[in-house]
Amino acid sequence: MGNVQAQVGRVGTIGRRNVEVVKYLGEGGSSFIFLVKDTGTSQSLVLKRLVANDAMSMELITNEIEFHRRFKYPSIVEFVDHQIHKGRSESEVFLLMEFCPGGHLYDNMKKMGDKRFSVEELAKTFRALCVPVQYLHRQEPPVAHRDIKLENFLKSKSGAYKLCDFGSCVEGPRHLTTKDDRRTEIDIVEKRTTAMYRSPELADIEGTAMFGNAVLTEAVDIWPPFPPEGLRTSKYSIPTGHGYGKDVPELLKRMLCEDVDERANIDEVLACCDAVLASQPLPKRGSVAKSTSRPGLCGFWEMRRVNTRI
């Protein structure tokens, strides 16, 4: 792409929109992100530019487009349009989406300095992040995001956080029956997910996902709660003197359970957040009515990282 700053001021067509590049915002993985303006309405939008240099990368990008376009939900960043430019050796893909001016949650938490969330603030924030995850898990078949982290929650104009980045999504349980299946899945996981937020079964390529607890853990402590390679066992520690009582550590315990059948699903996690907000005891294990959400799909490794600013 050359000098990304040189793209500022360029005008182009993305689907049905004519846009002008206003500012280079940064990069993530294999993408470049720009703030653009709709030349017809002056609406601010975000343009994500990706490159596909082989059939597999093109398939992954196509899946991202299809998932994002399909998810129409208040707490999910709105998909606007896309454009594909095919070349001889590679294809450029442009995704146009809602602009969330408040930045991502991790940066906003760092701006808090030494301040920590109150129990109520923590429960409210974490609950808001769980809602779009529940929406994904209630799809038919259920969808696992597989890259839930604070950086993928963006603060919208209204002040609400919205989930973004659907390049790692998969539908339903992953059945890896051959060495080629496992090898392909390992390659996808390594390229499209963040190591320190992978569930034990994802880290070992033996199951699906449960990223959520790292979110809660990091909201409590601000620093990433697990080693760079990800947590592969249920061995972890909660800082002493955190001041969050017994319910937040108990919720973490339920979400960090290594056994996917014992791990809390998204519905139980939301019920626990509601209990904390109402100053009520956490619901007993197994007492929350299950929706179509499955423990192994959310299990709440898919929501593990905001719960960490203890």
Secondary structure, DSSP 8 states (H G I E B T S, - for coil): ---GGGGTT-EEEETTEEEEEEEEEEEETTEEEEEEEETTT--EEEEEEEEE-SHHHHHHHHHHHHHHHH---TTB--EEEEEEEE-SS-EEEEEEEE--TT-BHHHHHHTTTT----HHHHHHHHHHHHHHHHHHHTSSS-EE-S---GGGEEE-TTS-EEE---TT-EES-----SHHHHHHHHHHHHHHS-GGG--HHHHTTSS----BHHHHHHHHHSS-SS-TT---SS-----TT--STTHHHHHHHHHT-SSTTTS--HHHHHHHHHHHHTT-----TT-S---S--TTTTTTBTT-EGGGB-
